Amino acid sequence: MDAETLLRTDRDHLIHPVSSWRDHEEAGARILRSGKGAWVTDIHGKELLDGFSGLWCVNVGYGCQSVVDAAAEQMARLPYATGYFGFASEAAIELAGRLAARAPGDLNRVFFSQGGSDAVDSALRFIRFYQHARGTPGKRHVIGLSRGYHGSTYTGAGLTALATFHRDANVPLSWQHHIPSPYPYRHAGDGEAATIIAESVASLRQKVEDLGANRVAAFFCEPVQGSGGVIVPPPGWLAAMRRTCTELGILFVADEVITGFGRTGPLFACETEQVVPDMMTVAKGLTSGYAPMGAVFMSEDIYTTIRDHTPAGTPVGHGMTYSAHPVSAAIGLAVLDLYEGGMLDNGLRAGAHLAARLTTMSDHPLIGDVRISGMLAGIELVSDKATKRKPAPDLQLAAKLSKAGYEAGILFRAFGDDIIGLAPPLCCTIEEIDLLCDRLYRVIDDLLPAIR
């Protein structure tokens, strides 16, 4: 199709995720055609430096030939193998083994899903199976964080704490609850790490007490909140929440769909504070976005408890047609080779430079806060730095930022609450990080007359 036909067909037939359908019909799609490294090219030949890795996912960059070759070889040899009826593929078995060997602690068991949302959905089901198996079926309530994001399936959208995912959807469900996020910049008190950690621990304890400890099953959190505005908790927060869950007798579930696979530095963000969750969800960087795949890691205790309390011959009733898909698994193996072959190290170097560059940008009059964790960063814009006043809603800042960024040749996330999200590919060079930051600074600076 030519460009005009593509735009018309998109407008008439393709429903885009998490979008204003009316606005999209008016604006039309930005259609991408190719990608290489940290760059993508649209159908008009415009080159764009991807500062968001697609959707936090293309960690190794576009066009990695070893990944393409692995997918093609697997597709030609065995394009599909069901995981039902005792069947499996070599690639899925090998990937599960390699991931288990790299996962924190005793997260030795891996269930493959098709993405992050259904990984969270799967984790919620496994939690129910586990509580029934251990004789505590009344422990069914789960707690998350305000500004948390855990996918957009029906149950996941309720655990997510963003209004867009709740509107007209009758969620959160009655067993889903939230406590305040550890948000240093918007903290009402002194903003000190110890204070924020103590308040989070107290909030979790209070919520469990209010609900009843015999009714609470689990606490979910992202090590760094992604879609909630790249909220980076203070050091020690994750470990403190893990300890509190253990003391309260509830499961601790780490949602590493965004933070996993080098995004914050190590392969998994939990490693930074030596935290071992009871369950962990991943996706995105698992295949670097080259094919759909997610996973749930579960501890040996959860696995054996469900196994040993399920009658012989009775299936554990959860599965998907494309779980452990062999092509996705082959891609996952090739991507893991890249991480272990130097990509994580490059991400550390690029992330340190990104932090240095963004820190120097924080003097800009519109930048209220810069928060960074590896190759994951958030820039919060304000109209007054002293009062932290947000820009007026009628400015429609997110739309202006997105349009200006595209025109400047960079891609980033423009959140609706005046926050810019960055998640560049781990393959970025220092020069590409500089170019991204230089162009982004100009985009922000050009907004100054409209906001001040």
N, C-alpha and C positions, 0 to 999 in steps of 0.2 A: 504494500500500500504506500501511496505517497503521503507526505506529511498532513495534508489537508484531510485526506480520507481517514488517516489514523486518528486525528483529533476528533473528527465527527463520529467515528465508530466508538471511540472511548466515551464520548459524551452521551451517546445513545444507549450504550450497552454495559460498560464496565463499571461496577460499583467499587469505589475505593474505600479502603479501611479508614476508620476514624476521621471522616472528612465531612464538611458541610456539603451535602449533595447540591444544594442550590448554588453555593459559591463555586463549586467545582465546574458545574455546567457553564457558568458565566466565564470563568477564567480559562478553562481548558487544561489539559495535562501538559506536564513537562516530560517529554518522552526521551528516555536515554537509549542509546544504541550500542555503545561499547565501553569497555573499561580496561585499564592497564595500571597496575601498581596502585597508587593512591588517587588516580585520575579516572573520570568518566567523561564520555562525549555524548552530546545529545544529537537528535536527528538533523539538526542544522549545522553540525560540526563544531559547536561551541564546546571547549574543554573546561572542565570544572574540577577543582581540587576538592575531593570528598573529605570534609572534616568531620563526618559523622558515620563513616564506614557503612553506608547504606542506611541501616537502622540498627546501629550499635553492633553490627555483626560481621562485616567483611574485614576481619582482623588481619588476615595475611595479605590483603590487597587483591585487586582484580587480576585475572588472566594468569594465575600461577600454573604453568604447564604441567608440573608434576601432579597437581590436583585434577586437572582436566584429563590427563592420561589415565590416572587411577579410576576415574569415573567411567571413561570410555572402555577401559579393559573389563571392568566389572559388568558394565551394561552389555557388552558383547558376549561375555561368558555366562553370566547368570543375572539377568536384569531384575528378577524378583524371587524371593523365597519367603514363604510364610513362616512366622514363628509359632503358629498353632500346631497342634497334633504332634508335638515333639520335634518339629523340623527347625533347622537353623542354617545360617550361611557362615562360611569361614570368616568373612569380613566382620560380621556382627560379633562373633565370638571373640575374635582377636581384639576388636575395639573395646569390648566390655572388659576384657582382661587388662589391657593397657591402662584404661581409665581407672579401674579399681586400684591398680598399683600406684597411681599418681594421686588418688583422692586422699583427703585427710583421714587419719585414724582408721577405723574399721568400716568405712563406707565401701564395703566389698561387693555389694549387690547392685546391679544396674538394670533398670527398666527403660527401654528406649521408646520415646514418644515421637511425635511429628514436629514439635516446636515447644516453645516455652509455656504457652497458655495451657496446653493439654498435659504438660509435665506437672504444672501446679495442680490441675484437676486430678491427675493420677495420684499425686502425693496426698491430696485430701481423701481420696478413696482408700488408699493404703492405710492412712491413719485410722479410718473407720474400721477396716479389717483388723488392724492391730489392737484397737481398744476392745473390740468384741472378743478377739482371740485371748486376750489377757484377763477377760472377765470384768472389764470396766466399760460396758457399753454406754453408760451415762456420761462418760467424758467425751463430749462431742463438740464443745464450743472451741473456736479458734480465735486468736487475737493477732491483729496486724498493726501496722503503723499508719497514722494519718500521712497522706502524701505517698503512701506505698503503692506499688504497681505489681500485680501478680497475674496479669493476663486479662483476656476479655471473653473467656468462656462464661457461661452463666454463673457457675459457682465462683470462678476466679474473679469475675468482675465485682462480686460482692466483697471479696477479700481485698481487692484493689480499693483504694480510698480516694479516687478522683471522681469529681462530680459528673464529668462527661460519661463515665461508664455506668453511672447509677440512674441517670435520667430516663424516666419512663420504663425502667427495667425491673422494678420491684426488688431491688437489692440495695444494701446488704441483706442477706438472709438472717433469720432470727438468731442463728448460732455464730454469726460473724461480727467481730467487734474490733475497735481500734483505740490505740493510745497515741499521745502526741509524738511526733517525730523529733529526733535529736537534731535540731535546726539551729546551729550556732548563730547565724547572722540575724535571725528573727527571734532569738531567745529573749523572753521578757525580763530576765534577770541579768546577772553579771556576764553571762556568756562563757564562763569558765568551764573547762572540760569536766572537772570534778563535779560541778553543780549540775551540768546537763546529764552526766551519767547517773548521778544520784537521783535526779528527777525521773529519768526513764525507768530505773529500777523500781522506784517507789510507785510509778504509774502502773507498771506491770503487776506488781504485788497487789495493789489496790484493786485492779480490774479482776484479777483472779479471786481475790477475797469477795468482791461484789457478786461475781458469778457463782462462786463456790468451787473450791479446789477439786472436788470430786466430779465437776462438770466440765472442766477445761482440759482439752486434749493437747493443744499445741500453740506455739507462738511462731509466726512467720516474719522474716525481715530480709531486706536486701542489705548486704554489707555497705553498699553505697546506694542510696535511692536514685534511680535513674529517671524515669518519666515524671517523678514528683518534683523535678528541678535540679537534679544532681546534688542531692543533700549529702554531704560528707560528714559522718559522725566524728566526734573527737576520738583520738587514740584511746583504746581501752574500753570503748563503749560495747563493741561486739562481744568481747570476752566477758564483760560484766553481765550482759544479757544472757549469754550462754550459762554462766554460773547460776544466775537467778532461776532460769528454767529448770536446771537440775535440782536446785533446792526446793522448788515448788512442785516437782514431780510432773512437769509437762514437757512435751517434745519441743526441741528447738530445730526449726526448719530454716535453712539458709537458701534464699532465692538468688542464685548466681547466674541467672539467665543473661544478664548484662555484664556482671563483673567477672565472670569466668573466662578462662583461656587468655590470660595475659592482659586483660583490659586495665587492671589496676596495678599490674607489675608481675606478681607470681601467677602460676597457672590458675589458682583459685584464690580469691580475695581472703577467704577464711585463714589461709596460711599466714597472713600478716600478723595475726594475733594468736596463732597456734590453736585456733578454734576447731573443734570437731563436732559438726552438727549431727543430729540424729537422722536427718534427711537433708538432701541438697538437690535443688533443681537447676538444670543447665539447658542451654540451647545456643542460639546465635553463633558464638565463636566455635562451638563444637564442630561445625562444618564450614565455618567462616562464611556462612550464607550461600555456599555453592549448591546446597540442596537442603530441603527441610529435614530437621532432626532435632530432637530434644532428649533429655534423659532425667530420670530420677535415681539418685544414689540413696540407698538405704543401709542403715547399720546392720551388722550381723544379728543383733538382738531382735530388731524389728522383723527381719526376714525369717529367722528361725521360730519366732513366736507365732507368726502367721502360719508358717509351714506346719509346725508341730501341733497346732490346734485346729487344723483343717482336716476333716475326716479323709481317710485314704480313698482315692478315686474321685474326690470332689474337687472340681476346678476352683481356683481363686478367680472370681468373676470379673476380670478386667483385662481388656486387650484391644488391639487396633489392627486393622488390615496391614498398615504400613509400619508397624512397630518393628524396629531392627531391620529396616530396609537395607538390602545389601549394597546398593549403589551409594546411599547416604553413608553407610558404615565405611565403605572403601574411601570415600571422600574424607570422612573423619580421621581415618588412619593417615592419609596423606597430609592432612592439615596438622595433625599431631606431630608428624615428622618435621614439619616446618617450624613449629613452636620449639621443639627440642633441638632443632638444628641451628638455632641462632635468632629466630624471630622474637622470642621472649627477651633476649638480651638487647636486641635493637629497640624493642618497645620501651625498655627501661631507659636507654639513652635518649630516645626521642621524647619520652615522657618527662624526663628531667629538664630537657630544653624547653618543652612546652610550658612547664611550671615556671621556669625563669622568665620566659617571654610574657606570659599572662600576668605574672606578678608586677612586671614593669608597667603593664597597661592599666593597673588598678588605680593609678593617679588620675585617670580620665574623669571628668566631672559627672559623667553619666554612669560610671561603673561603681556600684555600691559594694559588691562583694565578688571575689574570685575564689572558687573552691576547686581543688584539684586532687585527684587520686590516680597516679599513673597517666595513662592515655585516656582519661575521663575527666572532664572539666565542666564547670558551670560558671557563667558570668551573669550576675543579677544586676539589671539596670534600674536606676532610680532617677527621679527628677530632682531630688535634694539629698545629697550625701549625709548631711548632718542629721536630718530627721528620718532618713531611709524611706522617704515618701515615694510611692510607686507612681509611674506615669499615668496620666488620665486614661481610663479605658477607651474613651472615644477616639484616641489616637490610633487604635488598632495596630499596636506596635509589632505584634508577631507577624502580621501580613507584610508590613513595611520592611521588616528585617529580612524575611524570606525572599522577597522580591529583590531587595538591594544586594543581598548575598549572591543570588543567582546572577545578577547583572555584573557583579564584581568577579565572578568566576570561582566562587567557593560555595560549598554546601555545609550547612550546620542545622541544628534543631532550634527553631524559634518557638519556645513554649508560650502558651497563652498568658502566663503571668509574668511576662517581661524578663524571662531568663533565657539565655543562650546556652545550648548544650553542645559540647564538643566531644567527639570520640573518634579521632583520626585512626586510620589503619596503623597497625604496629610496624608495617614496613616503611613508614615515612622516613625520609632523610631529614637531617637537620635543616637543609635548605628549604624543604617543603614545609616544615613546621614554621620557619621564618616567613615564608610566603603566605601561609594561612593566617598567621597573626598580623602581618602587615595589612593584608586585605581586610581582615575583620576589624582592625582598628579604624580603617578608613570608613567602613560601613557604619560603625558606631558613631564616629565623629560627624558624619554627614547628617545624623539624626539630631544633633545638638540644637539647631535653631528651632526644630519642631517641638522639642520636649521642654526646653528651658524657658 
